Amino acid sequence: MLDEGLGILINGYTAKRSTSRTAQWESTVPYRVLWENSDSLLLVYGKRGKENGQLITFTSPEQYWVHVGRYVEFFRKQ
């Protein structure tokens, strides 16, 4: 049984901004690509001095996953 607290998270990217949203909230932050190879990239979010990194690994052109703490979350293109 799924936890009722779980929902749909939608991530969107433009050339310089990342937007994440659910039914309850939305957040847009600047990002930059720090490193990339053929199947993954490291994004750095936020303003300088308060940045966080996120490794994104592509499993196909339609799907990617990210580490979230001890867990991995999968996303697919819509």
N, CA, C, O and CB atoms as a CASP TS submission, in Angstrom:
PFRMAT TS
TARGET T0000
AUTHOR 0000-0000-0000
METHOD Language model
MODEL 1
PARENT N/A
ATOM      1  N   MET     1       0.847  -1.175   0.000  1.00  0.00           N
ATOM      2  CA  MET     1       0.000   0.000   0.000  1.00  0.00           C
ATOM      3  C   MET     1       0.895   1.241   0.000  1.00  0.00           C
ATOM      4  O   MET     1       1.861   1.316   0.758  1.00  0.00           O
ATOM      5  CB  MET     1      -0.965  -0.004   1.225  1.00  0.00           C
ATOM      6  N   LEU     2       0.571   2.195  -0.840  1.00  0.00           N
ATOM      7  CA  LEU     2       1.338   3.431  -0.904  1.00  0.00           C
ATOM      8  C   LEU     2       0.943   4.362   0.224  1.00  0.00           C
ATOM      9  O   LEU     2      -0.223   4.432   0.611  1.00  0.00           O
ATOM     10  CB  LEU     2       1.139   4.118  -2.251  1.00  0.00           C
ATOM     11  N   ASP     3       1.913   5.063   0.738  1.00  0.00           N
ATOM     12  CA  ASP     3       1.684   6.088   1.746  1.00  0.00           C
ATOM     13  C   ASP     3       0.904   7.228   1.098  1.00  0.00           C
ATOM     14  O   ASP     3       1.265   7.681   0.012  1.00  0.00           O
ATOM     15  CB  ASP     3       3.032   6.599   2.355  1.00  0.00           C
ATOM     16  N   GLU     4      -0.146   7.691   1.739  1.00  0.00           N
ATOM     17  CA  GLU     4      -0.939   8.783   1.173  1.00  0.00           C
ATOM     18  C   GLU     4      -0.139  10.078   1.075  1.00  0.00           C
ATOM     19  O   GLU     4      -0.541  10.990   0.352  1.00  0.00           O
ATOM     20  CB  GLU     4      -2.186   9.012   2.012  1.00  0.00           C
ATOM     21  N   GLY     5       0.992  10.181   1.793  1.00  0.00           N
ATOM     22  CA  GLY     5       1.829  11.372   1.718  1.00  0.00           C
ATOM     23  C   GLY     5       2.636  11.440   0.430  1.00  0.00           C
ATOM     24  O   GLY     5       3.158  12.498   0.079  1.00  0.00           O
ATOM     25  N   LEU     6       2.743  10.318  -0.279  1.00  0.00           N
ATOM     26  CA  LEU     6       3.484  10.310  -1.535  1.00  0.00           C
ATOM     27  C   LEU     6       2.622  10.900  -2.635  1.00  0.00           C
ATOM     28  O   LEU     6       1.404  10.723  -2.652  1.00  0.00           O
ATOM     29  CB  LEU     6       3.933   8.881  -1.906  1.00  0.00           C
ATOM     30  N   GLY     7       3.257  11.589  -3.531  1.00  0.00           N
ATOM     31  CA  GLY     7       2.517  12.202  -4.619  1.00  0.00           C
ATOM     32  C   GLY     7       3.347  12.244  -5.867  1.00  0.00           C
ATOM     33  O   GLY     7       4.358  11.551  -5.984  1.00  0.00           O
ATOM     34  N   ILE     8       2.925  13.048  -6.786  1.00  0.00           N
ATOM     35  CA  ILE     8       3.621  13.177  -8.055  1.00  0.00           C
ATOM     36  C   ILE     8       4.518  14.413  -7.989  1.00  0.00           C
ATOM     37  O   ILE     8       4.068  15.517  -7.685  1.00  0.00           O
ATOM     38  CB  ILE     8       2.612  13.273  -9.245  1.00  0.00           C
ATOM     39  N   LEU     9       5.790  14.193  -8.281  1.00  0.00           N
ATOM     40  CA  LEU     9       6.756  15.284  -8.357  1.00  0.00           C
ATOM     41  C   LEU     9       7.111  15.466  -9.819  1.00  0.00           C
ATOM     42  O   LEU     9       7.495  14.513 -10.497  1.00  0.00           O
ATOM     43  CB  LEU     9       8.035  14.997  -7.486  1.00  0.00           C
ATOM     44  N   ILE    10       6.982  16.686 -10.303  1.00  0.00           N
ATOM     45  CA  ILE    10       7.300  17.004 -11.691  1.00  0.00           C
ATOM     46  C   ILE    10       8.498  17.948 -11.699  1.00  0.00           C
ATOM     47  O   ILE    10       8.475  18.999 -11.058  1.00  0.00           O
ATOM     48  CB  ILE    10       6.070  17.643 -12.429  1.00  0.00           C
ATOM     49  N   ASN    11       9.546  17.564 -12.429  1.00  0.00           N
ATOM     50  CA  ASN    11      10.736  18.390 -12.576  1.00  0.00           C
ATOM     51  C   ASN    11      10.788  18.910 -14.006  1.00  0.00           C
ATOM     52  O   ASN    11      10.529  18.171 -14.955  1.00  0.00           O
ATOM     53  CB  ASN    11      12.028  17.591 -12.222  1.00  0.00           C
ATOM     54  N   GLY    12      11.123  20.185 -14.150  1.00  0.00           N
ATOM     55  CA  GLY    12      11.289  20.778 -15.468  1.00  0.00           C
ATOM     56  C   GLY    12      12.574  21.577 -15.508  1.00  0.00           C
ATOM     57  O   GLY    12      13.001  22.135 -14.497  1.00  0.00           O
ATOM     58  N   TYR    13      13.196  21.631 -16.691  1.00  0.00           N
ATOM     59  CA  TYR    13      14.478  22.318 -16.833  1.00  0.00           C
ATOM     60  C   TYR    13      14.443  23.244 -18.042  1.00  0.00           C
ATOM     61  O   TYR    13      13.960  22.871 -19.111  1.00  0.00           O
ATOM     62  CB  TYR    13      15.633  21.301 -16.964  1.00  0.00           C
ATOM     63  N   THR    14      14.960  24.451 -17.861  1.00  0.00           N
ATOM     64  CA  THR    14      15.263  25.334 -18.977  1.00  0.00           C
ATOM     65  C   THR    14      16.785  25.409 -19.035  1.00  0.00           C
ATOM     66  O   THR    14      17.464  24.652 -18.341  1.00  0.00           O
ATOM     67  CB  THR    14      14.593  26.776 -18.810  1.00  0.00           C
ATOM     68  N   ALA    15      17.320  26.294 -19.838  1.00  0.00           N
ATOM     69  CA  ALA    15      18.776  26.395 -19.965  1.00  0.00           C
ATOM     70  C   ALA    15      19.467  26.783 -18.658  1.00  0.00           C
ATOM     71  O   ALA    15      20.631  26.440 -18.456  1.00  0.00           O
ATOM     72  CB  ALA    15      19.124  27.405 -21.033  1.00  0.00           C
ATOM     73  N   LYS    16      18.764  27.497 -17.760  1.00  0.00           N
ATOM     74  CA  LYS    16      19.417  27.969 -16.533  1.00  0.00           C
ATOM     75  C   LYS    16      18.620  27.766 -15.261  1.00  0.00           C
ATOM     76  O   LYS    16      19.117  28.059 -14.174  1.00  0.00           O
ATOM     77  CB  LYS    16      19.722  29.402 -16.664  1.00  0.00           C
ATOM     78  N   ARG    17      17.380  27.264 -15.370  1.00  0.00           N
ATOM     79  CA  ARG    17      16.534  27.127 -14.181  1.00  0.00           C
ATOM     80  C   ARG    17      15.909  25.750 -14.120  1.00  0.00           C
ATOM     81  O   ARG    17      15.594  25.142 -15.142  1.00  0.00           O
ATOM     82  CB  ARG    17      15.442  28.196 -14.168  1.00  0.00           C
ATOM     83  N   SER    18      15.737  25.270 -12.893  1.00  0.00           N
ATOM     84  CA  SER    18      15.055  24.009 -12.629  1.00  0.00           C
ATOM     85  C   SER    18      13.802  24.311 -11.818  1.00  0.00           C
ATOM     86  O   SER    18      13.851  25.060 -10.842  1.00  0.00           O
ATOM     87  CB  SER    18      15.989  22.999 -11.876  1.00  0.00           C
ATOM     88  N   THR    19      12.682  23.726 -12.224  1.00  0.00           N
ATOM     89  CA  THR    19      11.433  23.892 -11.497  1.00  0.00           C
ATOM     90  C   THR    19      10.938  22.531 -11.040  1.00  0.00           C
ATOM     91  O   THR    19      10.849  21.596 -11.836  1.00  0.00           O
ATOM     92  CB  THR    19      10.370  24.600 -12.371  1.00  0.00           C
ATOM     93  N   SER    20      10.619  22.420  -9.769  1.00  0.00           N
ATOM     94  CA  SER    20      10.021  21.216  -9.200  1.00  0.00           C
ATOM     95  C   SER    20       8.668  21.596  -8.645  1.00  0.00           C
ATOM     96  O   SER    20       8.514  22.651  -8.030  1.00  0.00           O
ATOM     97  CB  SER    20      10.926  20.582  -8.096  1.00  0.00           C
ATOM     98  N   ARG    21       7.671  20.724  -8.865  1.00  0.00           N
ATOM     99  CA  ARG    21       6.358  21.044  -8.327  1.00  0.00           C
ATOM    100  C   ARG    21       5.565  19.782  -7.998  1.00  0.00           C
ATOM    101  O   ARG    21       5.749  18.723  -8.597  1.00  0.00           O
ATOM    102  CB  ARG    21       5.583  21.905  -9.313  1.00  0.00           C
ATOM    103  N   THR    22       4.689  19.939  -7.033  1.00  0.00           N
ATOM    104  CA  THR    22       3.707  18.933  -6.657  1.00  0.00           C
ATOM    105  C   THR    22       2.352  19.647  -6.674  1.00  0.00           C
ATOM    106  O   THR    22       2.253  20.800  -7.095  1.00  0.00           O
ATOM    107  CB  THR    22       4.027  18.281  -5.232  1.00  0.00           C
ATOM    108  N   ALA    23       1.331  18.960  -6.220  1.00  0.00           N
ATOM    109  CA  ALA    23       0.011  19.600  -6.134  1.00  0.00           C
ATOM    110  C   ALA    23       0.006  20.696  -5.073  1.00  0.00           C
ATOM    111  O   ALA    23      -0.822  21.605  -5.136  1.00  0.00           O
ATOM    112  CB  ALA    23      -1.078  18.555  -5.817  1.00  0.00           C
ATOM    113  N   GLN    24       0.931  20.630  -4.080  1.00  0.00           N
ATOM    114  CA  GLN    24       0.934  21.581  -2.963  1.00  0.00           C
ATOM    115  C   GLN    24       1.942  22.721  -3.095  1.00  0.00           C
ATOM    116  O   GLN    24       1.738  23.771  -2.485  1.00  0.00           O
ATOM    117  CB  GLN    24       1.206  20.849  -1.702  1.00  0.00           C
ATOM    118  N   TRP    25       3.011  22.561  -3.859  1.00  0.00           N
ATOM    119  CA  TRP    25       4.025  23.605  -3.902  1.00  0.00           C
ATOM    120  C   TRP    25       4.777  23.595  -5.229  1.00  0.00           C
ATOM    121  O   TRP    25       4.693  22.651  -6.014  1.00  0.00           O
ATOM    122  CB  TRP    25       5.001  23.439  -2.747  1.00  0.00           C
ATOM    123  N   GLU    26       5.519  24.687  -5.448  1.00  0.00           N
ATOM    124  CA  GLU    26       6.380  24.816  -6.618  1.00  0.00           C
ATOM    125  C   GLU    26       7.624  25.593  -6.230  1.00  0.00           C
ATOM    126  O   GLU    26       7.548  26.554  -5.464  1.00  0.00           O
ATOM    127  CB  GLU    26       5.637  25.513  -7.789  1.00  0.00           C
ATOM    128  N   SER    27       8.773  25.178  -6.756  1.00  0.00           N
ATOM    129  CA  SER    27      10.035  25.838  -6.464  1.00  0.00           C
ATOM    130  C   SER    27      10.856  25.949  -7.741  1.00  0.00           C
ATOM    131  O   SER    27      11.001  24.971  -8.474  1.00  0.00           O
ATOM    132  CB  SER    27      10.817  25.073  -5.373  1.00  0.00           C
ATOM    133  N   THR    28      11.393  27.135  -8.009  1.00  0.00           N
ATOM    134  CA  THR    28      12.263  27.357  -9.161  1.00  0.00           C
ATOM    135  C   THR    28      13.590  27.899  -8.656  1.00  0.00           C
ATOM    136  O   THR    28      13.631  28.869  -7.900  1.00  0.00           O
ATOM    137  CB  THR    28      11.611  28.337 -10.192  1.00  0.00           C
ATOM    138  N   VAL    29      14.683  27.257  -9.086  1.00  0.00           N
ATOM    139  CA  VAL    29      16.022  27.668  -8.650  1.00  0.00           C
ATOM    140  C   VAL    29      16.965  27.669  -9.852  1.00  0.00           C
ATOM    141  O   VAL    29      16.771  26.909 -10.800  1.00  0.00           O
ATOM    142  CB  VAL    29      16.561  26.723  -7.527  1.00  0.00           C
ATOM    143  N   PRO    30      17.984  28.525  -9.807  1.00  0.00           N
ATOM    144  CA  PRO    30      19.004  28.468 -10.860  1.00  0.00           C
ATOM    145  C   PRO    30      19.868  27.220 -10.688  1.00  0.00           C
ATOM    146  O   PRO    30      20.036  26.723  -9.575  1.00  0.00           O
ATOM    147  CB  PRO    30      19.887  29.743 -10.839  1.00  0.00           C
ATOM    148  N   TYR    31      20.412  26.721 -11.791  1.00  0.00           N
ATOM    149  CA  TYR    31      21.332  25.588 -11.723  1.00  0.00           C
ATOM    150  C   TYR    31      22.414  25.765 -12.775  1.00  0.00           C
ATOM    151  O   TYR    31      22.297  26.575 -13.695  1.00  0.00           O
ATOM    152  CB  TYR    31      20.583  24.242 -11.925  1.00  0.00           C
ATOM    153  N   ARG    32      23.468  24.983 -12.608  1.00  0.00           N
ATOM    154  CA  ARG    32      24.513  24.909 -13.632  1.00  0.00           C
ATOM    155  C   ARG    32      25.045  23.495 -13.662  1.00  0.00           C
ATOM    156  O   ARG    32      25.016  22.796 -12.650  1.00  0.00           O
ATOM    157  CB  ARG    32      25.660  25.930 -13.360  1.00  0.00           C
ATOM    158  N   VAL    33      25.528  23.071 -14.804  1.00  0.00           N
ATOM    159  CA  VAL    33      26.101  21.731 -14.953  1.00  0.00           C
ATOM    160  C   VAL    33      27.570  21.833 -14.571  1.00  0.00           C
ATOM    161  O   VAL    33      28.338  22.564 -15.195  1.00  0.00           O
ATOM    162  CB  VAL    33      25.921  21.171 -16.425  1.00  0.00           C
ATOM    163  N   LEU    34      27.949  21.091 -13.539  1.00  0.00           N
ATOM    164  CA  LEU    34      29.332  21.107 -13.073  1.00  0.00           C
ATOM    165  C   LEU    34      30.175  20.076 -13.808  1.00  0.00           C
ATOM    166  O   LEU    34      31.362  20.286 -14.055  1.00  0.00           O
ATOM    167  CB  LEU    34      29.388  20.851 -11.572  1.00  0.00           C
ATOM    168  N   TRP    35      29.533  18.942 -14.161  1.00  0.00           N
ATOM    169  CA  TRP    35      30.256  17.837 -14.788  1.00  0.00           C
ATOM    170  C   TRP    35      29.261  16.972 -15.536  1.00  0.00           C
ATOM    171  O   TRP    35      28.108  16.856 -15.120  1.00  0.00           O
ATOM    172  CB  TRP    35      31.040  17.000 -13.734  1.00  0.00           C
ATOM    173  N   GLU    36      29.690  16.357 -16.642  1.00  0.00           N
ATOM    174  CA  GLU    36      28.833  15.438 -17.373  1.00  0.00           C
ATOM    175  C   GLU    36      29.658  14.414 -18.136  1.00  0.00           C
ATOM    176  O   GLU    36      30.813  14.656 -18.489  1.00  0.00           O
ATOM    177  CB  GLU    36      27.928  16.201 -18.330  1.00  0.00           C
ATOM    178  N   ASN    37      29.030  13.250 -18.384  1.00  0.00           N
ATOM    179  CA  ASN    37      29.602  12.248 -19.277  1.00  0.00           C
ATOM    180  C   ASN    37      28.465  11.692 -20.123  1.00  0.00           C
ATOM    181  O   ASN    37      27.417  12.330 -20.221  1.00  0.00           O
ATOM    182  CB  ASN    37      30.337  11.104 -18.477  1.00  0.00           C
ATOM    183  N   SER    38      28.637  10.531 -20.734  1.00  0.00           N
ATOM    184  CA  SER    38      27.638  10.030 -21.682  1.00  0.00           C
ATOM    185  C   SER    38      26.313   9.620 -21.043  1.00  0.00           C
ATOM    186  O   SER    38      25.296   9.583 -21.737  1.00  0.00           O
ATOM    187  CB  SER    38      28.200   8.863 -22.417  1.00  0.00           C
ATOM    188  N   ASP    39      26.288   9.309 -19.736  1.00  0.00           N
ATOM    189  CA  ASP    39      25.026   8.870 -19.133  1.00  0.00           C
ATOM    190  C   ASP    39      24.686   9.535 -17.800  1.00  0.00           C
ATOM    191  O   ASP    39      23.724   9.132 -17.146  1.00  0.00           O
ATOM    192  CB  ASP    39      25.068   7.400 -18.934  1.00  0.00           C
ATOM    193  N   SER    40      25.444  10.535 -17.388  1.00  0.00           N
ATOM    194  CA  SER    40      25.122  11.202 -16.126  1.00  0.00           C
ATOM    195  C   SER    40      25.659  12.631 -16.130  1.00  0.00           C
ATOM    196  O   SER    40      26.501  13.008 -16.945  1.00  0.00           O
ATOM    197  CB  SER    40      25.701  10.414 -14.931  1.00  0.00           C
ATOM    198  N   LEU    41      25.136  13.406 -15.184  1.00  0.00           N
ATOM    199  CA  LEU    41      25.642  14.764 -15.005  1.00  0.00           C
ATOM    200  C   LEU    41      25.450  15.194 -13.563  1.00  0.00           C
ATOM    201  O   LEU    41      24.591  14.677 -12.847  1.00  0.00           O
ATOM    202  CB  LEU    41      24.937  15.748 -15.963  1.00  0.00           C
ATOM    203  N   LEU    42      26.259  16.140 -13.159  1.00  0.00           N
ATOM    204  CA  LEU    42      26.186  16.697 -11.819  1.00  0.00           C
ATOM    205  C   LEU    42      25.695  18.132 -11.931  1.00  0.00           C
ATOM    206  O   LEU    42      26.376  18.991 -12.491  1.00  0.00           O
ATOM    207  CB  LEU    42      27.567  16.626 -11.095  1.00  0.00           C
ATOM    208  N   LEU    43      24.497  18.384 -11.389  1.00  0.00           N
ATOM    209  CA  LEU    43      23.935  19.728 -11.375  1.00  0.00           C
ATOM    210  C   LEU    43      24.220  20.376 -10.038  1.00  0.00           C
ATOM    211  O   LEU    43      24.229  19.706  -9.005  1.00  0.00           O
ATOM    212  CB  LEU    43      22.419  19.702 -11.654  1.00  0.00           C
ATOM    213  N   VAL    44      24.453  21.672 -10.054  1.00  0.00           N
ATOM    214  CA  VAL    44      24.624  22.446  -8.833  1.00  0.00           C
ATOM    215  C   VAL    44      23.488  23.461  -8.807  1.00  0.00           C
ATOM    216  O   VAL    44      23.340  24.270  -9.723  1.00  0.00           O
ATOM    217  CB  VAL    44      26.046  23.147  -8.767  1.00  0.00           C
ATOM    218  N   TYR    45      22.687  23.407  -7.741  1.00  0.00           N
ATOM    219  CA  TYR    45      21.508  24.255  -7.595  1.00  0.00           C
ATOM    220  C   TYR    45      21.758  25.372  -6.602  1.00  0.00           C
ATOM    221  O   TYR    45      22.608  25.261  -5.719  1.00  0.00           O
ATOM    222  CB  TYR    45      20.307  23.429  -7.158  1.00  0.00           C
ATOM    223  N   GLY    46      21.010  26.445  -6.760  1.00  0.00           N
ATOM    224  CA  GLY    46      21.036  27.523  -5.786  1.00  0.00           C
ATOM    225  C   GLY    46      22.013  28.616  -6.151  1.00  0.00           C
ATOM    226  O   GLY    46      22.669  28.586  -7.192  1.00  0.00           O
ATOM    227  N   LYS    47      22.083  29.570  -5.266  1.00  0.00           N
ATOM    228  CA  LYS    47      22.979  30.708  -5.473  1.00  0.00           C
ATOM    229  C   LYS    47      24.315  30.412  -4.829  1.00  0.00           C
ATOM    230  O   LYS    47      24.400  29.671  -3.850  1.00  0.00           O
ATOM    231  CB  LYS    47      22.374  32.011  -4.898  1.00  0.00           C
ATOM    232  N   ARG    48      25.348  30.993  -5.383  1.00  0.00           N
ATOM    233  CA  ARG    48      26.708  30.730  -4.873  1.00  0.00           C
ATOM    234  C   ARG    48      26.772  30.961  -3.371  1.00  0.00           C
ATOM    235  O   ARG    48      26.235  31.938  -2.849  1.00  0.00           O
ATOM    236  CB  ARG    48      27.745  31.627  -5.589  1.00  0.00           C
ATOM    237  N   GLY    49      27.439  30.044  -2.694  1.00  0.00           N
ATOM    238  CA  GLY    49      27.539  30.096  -1.243  1.00  0.00           C
ATOM    239  C   GLY    49      26.472  29.265  -0.551  1.00  0.00           C
ATOM    240  O   GLY    49      26.634  28.893   0.611  1.00  0.00           O
ATOM    241  N   LYS    50      25.369  28.966  -1.260  1.00  0.00           N
ATOM    242  CA  LYS    50      24.295  28.140  -0.711  1.00  0.00           C
ATOM    243  C   LYS    50      23.878  27.089  -1.740  1.00  0.00           C
ATOM    244  O   LYS    50      22.692  26.812  -1.917  1.00  0.00           O
ATOM    245  CB  LYS    50      23.078  29.017  -0.301  1.00  0.00           C
ATOM    246  N   GLU    51      24.875  26.508  -2.417  1.00  0.00           N
ATOM    247  CA  GLU    51      24.601  25.552  -3.475  1.00  0.00           C
ATOM    248  C   GLU    51      24.523  24.118  -2.951  1.00  0.00           C
ATOM    249  O   GLU    51      25.131  23.773  -1.938  1.00  0.00           O
ATOM    250  CB  GLU    51      25.663  25.651  -4.545  1.00  0.00           C
ATOM    251  N   ASN    52      23.762  23.301  -3.664  1.00  0.00           N
ATOM    252  CA  ASN    52      23.659  21.872  -3.411  1.00  0.00           C
ATOM    253  C   ASN    52      23.853  21.151  -4.727  1.00  0.00           C
ATOM    254  O   ASN    52      23.424  21.640  -5.772  1.00  0.00           O
ATOM    255  CB  ASN    52      22.294  21.500  -2.761  1.00  0.00           C
ATOM    256  N   GLY    53      24.493  19.994  -4.691  1.00  0.00           N
ATOM    257  CA  GLY    53      24.711  19.219  -5.902  1.00  0.00           C
ATOM    258  C   GLY    53      23.749  18.056  -6.001  1.00  0.00           C
ATOM    259  O   GLY    53      23.260  17.549  -4.992  1.00  0.00           O
ATOM    260  N   GLN    54      23.480  17.633  -7.237  1.00  0.00           N
ATOM    261  CA  GLN    54      22.624  16.475  -7.466  1.00  0.00           C
ATOM    262  C   GLN    54      23.146  15.722  -8.685  1.00  0.00           C
ATOM    263  O   GLN    54      23.259  16.277  -9.778  1.00  0.00           O
ATOM    264  CB  GLN    54      21.134  16.903  -7.664  1.00  0.00           C
ATOM    265  N   LEU    55      23.463  14.440  -8.472  1.00  0.00           N
ATOM    266  CA  LEU    55      23.908  13.579  -9.561  1.00  0.00           C
ATOM    267  C   LEU    55      22.671  12.985 -10.224  1.00  0.00           C
ATOM    268  O   LEU    55      21.835  12.371  -9.562  1.00  0.00           O
ATOM    269  CB  LEU    55      24.873  12.454  -9.048  1.00  0.00           C
ATOM    270  N   ILE    56      22.563  13.172 -11.531  1.00  0.00           N
ATOM    271  CA  ILE    56      21.458  12.630 -12.318  1.00  0.00           C
ATOM    272  C   ILE    56      22.045  11.578 -13.249  1.00  0.00           C
ATOM    273  O   ILE    56      22.995  11.851 -13.982  1.00  0.00           O
ATOM    274  CB  ILE    56      20.702  13.760 -13.124  1.00  0.00           C
ATOM    275  N   THR    57      21.478  10.373 -13.219  1.00  0.00           N
ATOM    276  CA  THR    57      21.935   9.282 -14.071  1.00  0.00           C
ATOM    277  C   THR    57      20.816   8.886 -15.024  1.00  0.00           C
ATOM    278  O   THR    57      19.704   8.581 -14.594  1.00  0.00           O
ATOM    279  CB  THR    57      22.391   8.066 -13.223  1.00  0.00           C
ATOM    280  N   PHE    58      21.113   8.892 -16.312  1.00  0.00           N
ATOM    281  CA  PHE    58      20.124   8.563 -17.326  1.00  0.00           C
ATOM    282  C   PHE    58      20.170   7.073 -17.625  1.00  0.00           C
ATOM    283  O   PHE    58      21.227   6.528 -17.943  1.00  0.00           O
ATOM    284  CB  PHE    58      20.361   9.382 -18.607  1.00  0.00           C
ATOM    285  N   THR    59      19.012   6.414 -17.521  1.00  0.00           N
ATOM    286  CA  THR    59      18.929   4.991 -17.852  1.00  0.00           C
ATOM    287  C   THR    59      18.485   4.796 -19.293  1.00  0.00           C
ATOM    288  O   THR    59      18.686   3.729 -19.872  1.00  0.00           O
ATOM    289  CB  THR    59      17.966   4.272 -16.902  1.00  0.00           C
ATOM    290  N   SER    60      17.877   5.832 -19.873  1.00  0.00           N
ATOM    291  CA  SER    60      17.445   5.836 -21.271  1.00  0.00           C
ATOM    292  C   SER    60      17.123   7.287 -21.626  1.00  0.00           C
ATOM    293  O   SER    60      17.145   8.146 -20.745  1.00  0.00           O
ATOM    294  CB  SER    60      16.193   4.881 -21.508  1.00  0.00           C
ATOM    295  N   PRO    61      16.825   7.582 -22.894  1.00  0.00           N
ATOM    296  CA  PRO    61      16.432   8.953 -23.226  1.00  0.00           C
ATOM    297  C   PRO    61      15.119   9.373 -22.554  1.00  0.00           C
ATOM    298  O   PRO    61      14.795  10.560 -22.513  1.00  0.00           O
ATOM    299  CB  PRO    61      16.300   9.096 -24.731  1.00  0.00           C
ATOM    300  N   GLU    62      14.374   8.414 -22.036  1.00  0.00           N
ATOM    301  CA  GLU    62      13.071   8.689 -21.431  1.00  0.00           C
ATOM    302  C   GLU    62      13.057   8.609 -19.905  1.00  0.00           C
ATOM    303  O   GLU    62      12.048   8.952 -19.290  1.00  0.00           O
ATOM    304  CB  GLU    62      12.065   7.733 -21.976  1.00  0.00           C
ATOM    305  N   GLN    63      14.146   8.167 -19.279  1.00  0.00           N
ATOM    306  CA  GLN    63      14.123   7.943 -17.835  1.00  0.00           C
ATOM    307  C   GLN    63      15.466   8.291 -17.196  1.00  0.00           C
ATOM    308  O   GLN    63      16.525   8.073 -17.783  1.00  0.00           O
ATOM    309  CB  GLN    63      13.760   6.489 -17.533  1.00  0.00           C
ATOM    310  N   TYR    64      15.398   8.841 -15.969  1.00  0.00           N
ATOM    311  CA  TYR    64      16.603   9.106 -15.188  1.00  0.00           C
ATOM    312  C   TYR    64      16.315   8.874 -13.715  1.00  0.00           C
ATOM    313  O   TYR    64      15.158   8.796 -13.300  1.00  0.00           O
ATOM    314  CB  TYR    64      17.110  10.548 -15.422  1.00  0.00           C
ATOM    315  N   TRP    65      17.387   8.764 -12.924  1.00  0.00           N
ATOM    316  CA  TRP    65      17.218   8.620 -11.479  1.00  0.00           C
ATOM    317  C   TRP    65      18.188   9.531 -10.754  1.00  0.00           C
ATOM    318  O   TRP    65      19.228   9.922 -11.284  1.00  0.00           O
ATOM    319  CB  TRP    65      17.427   7.157 -11.044  1.00  0.00           C
ATOM    320  N   VAL    66      17.812   9.861  -9.507  1.00  0.00           N
ATOM    321  CA  VAL    66      18.634  10.707  -8.645  1.00  0.00           C
ATOM    322  C   VAL    66      18.684  10.094  -7.257  1.00  0.00           C
ATOM    323  O   VAL    66      17.753   9.405  -6.842  1.00  0.00           O
ATOM    324  CB  VAL    66      18.082  12.159  -8.588  1.00  0.00           C
ATOM    325  N   HIS    67      19.768  10.345  -6.543  1.00  0.00           N
ATOM    326  CA  HIS    67      19.859   9.958  -5.132  1.00  0.00           C
ATOM    327  C   HIS    67      19.123  10.994  -4.298  1.00  0.00           C
ATOM    328  O   HIS    67      19.277  12.199  -4.502  1.00  0.00           O
ATOM    329  CB  HIS    67      21.349   9.827  -4.671  1.00  0.00           C
ATOM    330  N   VAL    68      18.326  10.513  -3.362  1.00  0.00           N
ATOM    331  CA  VAL    68      17.643  11.386  -2.406  1.00  0.00           C
ATOM    332  C   VAL    68      17.915  10.769  -1.034  1.00  0.00           C
ATOM    333  O   VAL    68      17.212   9.858  -0.597  1.00  0.00           O
ATOM    334  CB  VAL    68      16.067  11.518  -2.711  1.00  0.00           C
ATOM    335  N   GLY    69      18.943  11.280  -0.368  1.00  0.00           N
ATOM    336  CA  GLY    69      19.345  10.676   0.901  1.00  0.00           C
ATOM    337  C   GLY    69      19.855   9.256   0.663  1.00  0.00           C
ATOM    338  O   GLY    69      20.771   9.042  -0.131  1.00  0.00           O
ATOM    339  N   ARG    70      19.260   8.299   1.349  1.00  0.00           N
ATOM    340  CA  ARG    70      19.649   6.896   1.188  1.00  0.00           C
ATOM    341  C   ARG    70      18.885   6.214   0.062  1.00  0.00           C
ATOM    342  O   ARG    70      19.111   5.035  -0.213  1.00  0.00           O
ATOM    343  CB  ARG    70      19.426   6.141   2.486  1.00  0.00           C
ATOM    344  N   TYR    71      17.999   6.927  -0.581  1.00  0.00           N
ATOM    345  CA  TYR    71      17.102   6.333  -1.560  1.00  0.00           C
ATOM    346  C   TYR    71      17.401   6.819  -2.972  1.00  0.00           C
ATOM    347  O   TYR    71      18.173   7.758  -3.170  1.00  0.00           O
ATOM    348  CB  TYR    71      15.664   6.641  -1.202  1.00  0.00           C
ATOM    349  N   VAL    72      16.786   6.173  -3.938  1.00  0.00           N
ATOM    350  CA  VAL    72      16.885   6.563  -5.331  1.00  0.00           C
ATOM    351  C   VAL    72      15.470   6.807  -5.845  1.00  0.00           C
ATOM    352  O   VAL    72      14.568   6.005  -5.604  1.00  0.00           O
ATOM    353  CB  VAL    72      17.624   5.473  -6.179  1.00  0.00           C
ATOM    354  N   GLU    73      15.281   7.916  -6.554  1.00  0.00           N
ATOM    355  CA  GLU    73      13.981   8.209  -7.153  1.00  0.00           C
ATOM    356  C   GLU    73      14.130   8.204  -8.668  1.00  0.00           C
ATOM    357  O   GLU    73      15.068   8.781  -9.219  1.00  0.00           O
ATOM    358  CB  GLU    73      13.423   9.577  -6.652  1.00  0.00           C
ATOM    359  N   PHE    74      13.186   7.540  -9.329  1.00  0.00           N
ATOM    360  CA  PHE    74      13.167   7.466 -10.786  1.00  0.00           C
ATOM    361  C   PHE    74      12.172   8.459 -11.348  1.00  0.00           C
ATOM    362  O   PHE    74      11.101   8.672 -10.779  1.00  0.00           O
ATOM    363  CB  PHE    74      12.828   6.049 -11.255  1.00  0.00           C
ATOM    364  N   PHE    75      12.533   9.070 -12.480  1.00  0.00           N
ATOM    365  CA  PHE    75      11.662  10.008 -13.174  1.00  0.00           C
ATOM    366  C   PHE    75      11.625   9.610 -14.637  1.00  0.00           C
ATOM    367  O   PHE    75      12.589   9.060 -15.168  1.00  0.00           O
ATOM    368  CB  PHE    75      12.147  11.483 -13.000  1.00  0.00           C
ATOM    369  N   ARG    76      10.499   9.893 -15.283  1.00  0.00           N
ATOM    370  CA  ARG    76      10.398   9.626 -16.715  1.00  0.00           C
ATOM    371  C   ARG    76       9.893  10.858 -17.450  1.00  0.00           C
ATOM    372  O   ARG    76       9.168  11.687 -16.900  1.00  0.00           O
ATOM    373  CB  ARG    76       9.471   8.431 -16.979  1.00  0.00           C
ATOM    374  N   LYS    77      10.295  10.949 -18.693  1.00  0.00           N
ATOM    375  CA  LYS    77       9.917  12.071 -19.537  1.00  0.00           C
ATOM    376  C   LYS    77       8.428  11.998 -19.857  1.00  0.00           C
ATOM    377  O   LYS    77       7.886  10.922 -20.107  1.00  0.00           O
ATOM    378  CB  LYS    77      10.753  12.086 -20.833  1.00  0.00           C
ATOM    379  N   GLN    78       7.774  13.163 -19.845  1.00  0.00           N
ATOM    380  CA  GLN    78       6.360  13.201 -20.191  1.00  0.00           C
ATOM    381  C   GLN    78       6.124  14.128 -21.345  1.00  0.00           C
ATOM    382  O   GLN    78       4.985  14.292 -21.783  1.00  0.00           O
ATOM    383  CB  GLN    78       5.523  13.626 -19.005  1.00  0.00           C
TER
END
